[in-house]
């Protein structure tokens, strides 16, 4: 079967698509890739490929764009359309949308392979685990299959799939996953819902072997010559023993600048030192809220201010650049609580204090909490852009909190500005504050945490 993946550039390698492609190619299917931002004439290219299946991996907030694109494409050519990714996992009723032939929930490798095989051989496609499918005017809804227990059986992501475009081929940073699953129950996140979906379906937390990860990194290093690597795991320091073994191997065989997401209440000095010796240069971590009640009772982060400060002190001691993630505009949050988050960030001395405006993503526990408190009516189309612009909650001081969002990173970088910021949040100069935020964010991304290289600033084919 000819399978075409359609995507829109978002500054990251699409690891999920690349993983599916390598697995499908390993099993004798042909895979193609089109990036709608980078392809000059994507319609001509789609028609030239003439795919049997077109596949999309979608997130909530981007789902409407892909649904409309697919519906219009269906008017031009004939193909089988399948959607996967987080949105379909948590909102499988997306199958009801016009032009959607099937959706895949959860892990897609074996489900997609079975679907492609059955379509190619003319067999029944209505009983494939993980897949919801339309057939003869009816929707068939199937349970998820067991999780893949041994991740080492999967081939490495298919980077050649996307490297048809120079923008991917010349990326200075390459992205890697060393495992799957998260055990935590943060109320703003989907992981607790995902874990319920897979209850009694195998181990949720799985880690690739150190040897397997190092083999992939060697291949990336030798073939693509990146200047840095970024692990996309939700919690890279979840397994201390695995991490110590990895650091030893990484220091000997790879030793490149490394970025990773570390959970602050799991930070230990021996691991931090090992990461430094291996090559970690940027520690990404999340505070979310500086208010203890908000962080632990409402968000269920289960970490103390003491743990947060001690972990960041270690990061600073060992010379890491620090990217701290935060949320303002949370349900029940007051303006003073949001300033507590700013205060804690200043104490932690990060290279960049990243912050978003809370959005009540449907199906999350915090969304239901906000709905129950009457902060919003539940009628929402979440936009990715809205996390940096505005809140849809109806709360006291929410406009002031939005303004604080725009000025937050400046306050972290220049603490002497905080008294001025306390005054500025009362002035309706939102567009000006937003411009300041964009300028400072861009500066930090290029020159402080060096997440993006200057040569990658402009999209090119």
N, C-alpha and C positions, 0 to 999 in steps of 0.2 A: 504494500500500500504506500502511496505517496502522502505523507503527512506534513502539513505546513503549520508552523507555529507563528502567530502574529503577535507583535509586542510593540510597545512604544517606549523609547529610551527614557530611563529614569536614573541615570548616573551610576547604576550598578549592573553587574552581570546578572542576567536572569537565571539564577542557579537551578530553580525548579524546572524550567524549560530545558536547560542544558542536560540535567540529569535524566529527564524523560527521553530526550533525543538519543543519548548514548545507549540507554537500555533498549529502546526500540530498534536502533541500528544493529545492536548486538543480536537482535532476534529477527534480522532480515527485512526490516522495513526501511524505506527511504524517508529521510527527514530534511525539511527545508525551514528557513527562517526569514522573516521580513520584519524589519523595524520601520514603522510608519513614519518616524521622524527622519530617518536616514535614507530611505529609499526614494529616489527621484520620481519614479512612476510606478507606484506600488501596484496599481491595477493591472498594468501591462505585465509586471513581474508575476503577479498571482495567476493571470491567465496563461502565461508561459509555463509555469509549473504545473497547472491543471491538477490541483491536489484532489485526492479522494476524501481526505479529512482535513479540516482546519481546526486548530486547537488554540485556546486562549487560557492563560492563567491570570485570574483577575482578583483584585482586592476590592473591599468595600470602599466606595468613593470613586473608583475608576470603572465600576461595573457597567454603568449606564453608557459610557463612551463606547465600550466594546460591544455592548448589546446593540446599540444603534448602528455601529459600523457593520456588524455581522448581518443585521437585518437588511441593510442596503446592499451588501455584497451578495446576499441570496437572490436579489433581483437581477444580478448580472451573470452569475455562474451557478452551477449545481455542485454541491458538496455536502458532506456530513459535518455538522458543527458541534464540537464538544467544548465545554467550559469547565475549568477546574480552578484550583487555588483556594485561598481563604474564604472568599465570598461564597463560593458554591458549597464549601464544607459546612458553613454555618447557616447559610440561607439556600437550602436545596430547592426551595420553591421557585428559584430562578429558572428552573426547567420549564415553567409555564410561559416564559417570555417568548414572543414571536421570533422565529428563526433559530431557537435553541433546540437542538435535537437530543442532546444528552448533557448531563453534568456529572462530574466525578467528585466525590467527597473523600477527604483525607489523602492518604498516600496513594499515588497514582500509577506507580510503575506496572504492577501486575494487572491492575484493572484496565489500564490503557492498552496494554499488550493483548489481553484477552479480547477487548473490544475490536482492536485492529485485526486480529486473527479471524474473529468471527465474521466481521464485515467482508474481509477478503474471501473467505470460504463460503459465504452465504449461509452461515449458521445463525441460530437465535441469539439476539443481543439483549433480550429482556430480563435475563437472570444473572447478570454479571455483578458480583459483589462490588460495592462502592459506587456503582453507576445507577443513576436515575435516567430513564430514557423514554422518549415518546415513540409509540408504535401503534399504527392503526387507530389513531385518535385517543389512545389511552396512555397514561403515564405509569410506568413500572418503577417502583421504588424498592431498591435493594439495600440490605444491611451492609456495613463495612466488613471487610475481611480482616484476618489477624494482621497485626503490625509486622513489618519485616524485622525479624529478630537479629539477624547478623547483617549489618550494613556493609561489611566487607565484600559481600557477594555482588554488590552493585558496581558497575563500571564507573570510572571517573566522569564527571560532567563533560559534555561535548563542547569544548571551547571553540573548536573549529566551526561549529554551527553558526556562531555569532561573529566570528572573525572575518566573515565576508565583508564586513564594514570596518574601515580603518579606525573608527572611533573606539570600537571594542578591541581591535587588534593591537592598538598602541596605548591601551590603558596602562597607567603607571601602577595602579593598585589592582590586584587580583583578589577575588573573594572565595572563601572556602568554608565548608561546614564540616565539623569533626564529629557531629552527632545529631540526634533528633530528640525532641521532647523537653518539657519543663515541668518540674514538680510543684511549682509555686502557684498561689491562688490569688494573685493581684486582681482586684475587682474591675480594673479598667481594661483587662486583657482577655483574649479569647482562650488562653491555654486551659483554664479550668473547664470550659465547655468542651474543648477538644478531648480532654482526659475523660470526661463523662461519656463522650461518644465512643471512645475505645475501651470502656470498662470491660474487663474480662477478655480483651482481645490481644493480650500480650503485654510485654514491658513497654511502657511509654518512654522511659528514659533509656536511650541506647547510645553507645559510643563506638565509633570506628576504632580499630586497633591503631596504636601509635605507628606501627610499621606501615599500615595502609595509608594513613594520612601523610606520613613523610614521603612515601612513594609518589603520591599525587603532587606534593609540593616540589619534589625534585623535577618532575615532568614539567610543571609550570615554570619553574626557575630556568630550566635548560632551554625550553622552547620559546617562551614569551618574554623572558628577560624583564620582569617587572621590577620596580624599585621598592615595593612594599607589599605586604600581604595583610588581609583583613579577615579574621574569623567572625562569621556571622552567627555563631551559636548564641542563644539567649543568655546562657550563663557558662562562660568558658571555664570558670574555676569550680564547677560543680563537683568534680571528682579530683581530689588533691593528688592521689597516688598516680592516676593517669597523667595529670598535668606535670608532675615532677619528672616522670619518665619521658614525656613528650619534650619538655624543655631541654633535657640532656641530649636527646637525639637531634632536636632542632638546632641547638648550639653547635653541634659537631657537623651536621650535614647540610643545613640551610643557612642559618644565621643571617637573616635579612630583617630589616625593620618590620615590626609586627604590630598590628592593632587588634584588640580583643575586648569583648564585653565581660566585665567582672562584677560579680554581685558583692556588695560592700560588706555584708555581714559574714561572708565566707572567706574574706581576705586574711591570709596568714603571711608572716614575714618571710618564712622559708620559701613559700611559693612566689612571693613578689620578687625576692632576690633571684630565684631561678628564672623567672620570666625576664628580668632585666639582663641576666647573663645570656639568655637565649636570643634576645633582640627586641623585646617589647619596647615600643617607644610611646605608644598612646594607650592609656587605660580609659575605656569607655564604661561608665557606670551610671546608675540612676539613684537619685535622692527622691525625686517626684514632689515631695512636700517637706518643708522644714518644720511643720507643726506635728508634734508627736501624735496627737489624737487623729489628725487627718491621715497621717502616713500609716499608722498601724491599725486603727479601728475602722476607718473608712476605706482605705486603699488595701489594707491587709498586707503591707510590705514586711512586717515582722522584723524590723531592724531599729535599733536605738540610735539616738544622736551620737552617743559615744562611739558606737561601732562605725558610723559614717565618718566621723572626724578622724578616728584612729587609722582607718583604711586609707583615707586621703593623705594623712600625714606620712604614711608609708610610701604612697605613690610619689609624693614630693621628695621624700628622703632618697629614693632610688632614681630620681631624675626623670620620671615619666611626664609626658604631656598628658593633661587630664581633660577629658570631655565629660562633663556632668549633665545628666538629663533631668528635666523637671517639668512639672505641669502646673499651670495656674488656671483659675476659673473652675475649680472642682466643686461639686455639690457641697453645700454648707460652708464653703470657704469665704472668709471675710477678707477685706483688703489687708488687714493687719496680719492675717495668717499668710497671705501671699508674700508680704514683706519678711516674714519669718523664713520663708524659703530662700529669699534673696540673702538674708543675713547668714544662713547656714552655708550657702554657696561661697560667700565671701570668706568665711572661716576656713573652708576647705581649699581655697586658693587654686581653682582649676584654670586651665589654659582657656577654656571657653565654657560659659554657663549656658547650655542649650535649654530652651524652654518652648513648650507648646501650650496652646489654649485647649482645655479639655473639650472633647466632643463625645457625646453619649452614644457610642457605637451599639446598635441593637444586639441583643443576646448576651451582652456583658452584665455582670452583677451590678456594676456602678451605674449603668444605664437604667436598670430597673429601680435602683435606689433614687436616682434623680427624678424618674417618672413618679415614683411613690410620694416624693416630697413636693410634687407639683411644680418643679423647676422647668419642666417642658412637657408638651402634650404627646410626645412620641411620634409626631408626624414630621419626619426629617429625612432628607436626602443628604447624607454626609459627603462633604467634599474634602479631598486631600488638602486643598489650599486653605480651608477654614481653620486648620490647626494652628496656623500662623497669623490669623487675621481677627477672628471674632468668635464669640460664644453664642450659642442659641439658647442658653439657660436664662431663665427669668429670675435673677437674684439681685439683691441690693449690691450696689457698687460694682456691678459686672463691667460697666464701661471703664471704670477706673482701673480695674484689674486687667482689662485688655490693653490699656495704655501702659500699665506696668510691664506687661509681656514685651512690648516693643522696646522698653528702656532697660529691661532686666539684665541683659548681657553687658551693657555699658556699666551698670551698677556693680556687677561682679568684677569687671575689669578695673574699674576706677571707683573704689568705695567712697572716696570723698564726694562723689556726686549724689550719694543716697539722699541727703537732706534736700537737694534740689529736685530729685526724682519724686520725693514725697509731695512736693508742690506741683510738679508738672503733671502728675496723674489726674489732677483736678481740672486741667485745662483741655478743652476739646481740640487738640492739635494732632489727632490720630494719624493723619496722612504724613505729617512731618516726622512723627515718632517712628512710623513704619519705615520711612526712608532711612532714618538713622539705624534702625535694626538691620535692614538689608545690607547697608554699607559695612556695619561692624561684623555681621555674620560672614559676609564674603571675605573680608580681611582675615578673620580667624580661620576660616576653612582653607584659605590659601597659604597663610603665613604663620598661624599659631599652631593649629593641629595638623596642618598640611594634608588635609583629607583629599584635596583636589590639587592637581598640578596645573600650572598656568597653561601648559600646552593642551589641557583638556577643557579649557574654558569655553571653547566654541565647538558646537556640534559640526561634524564634518562627515562626509560619506566615506 
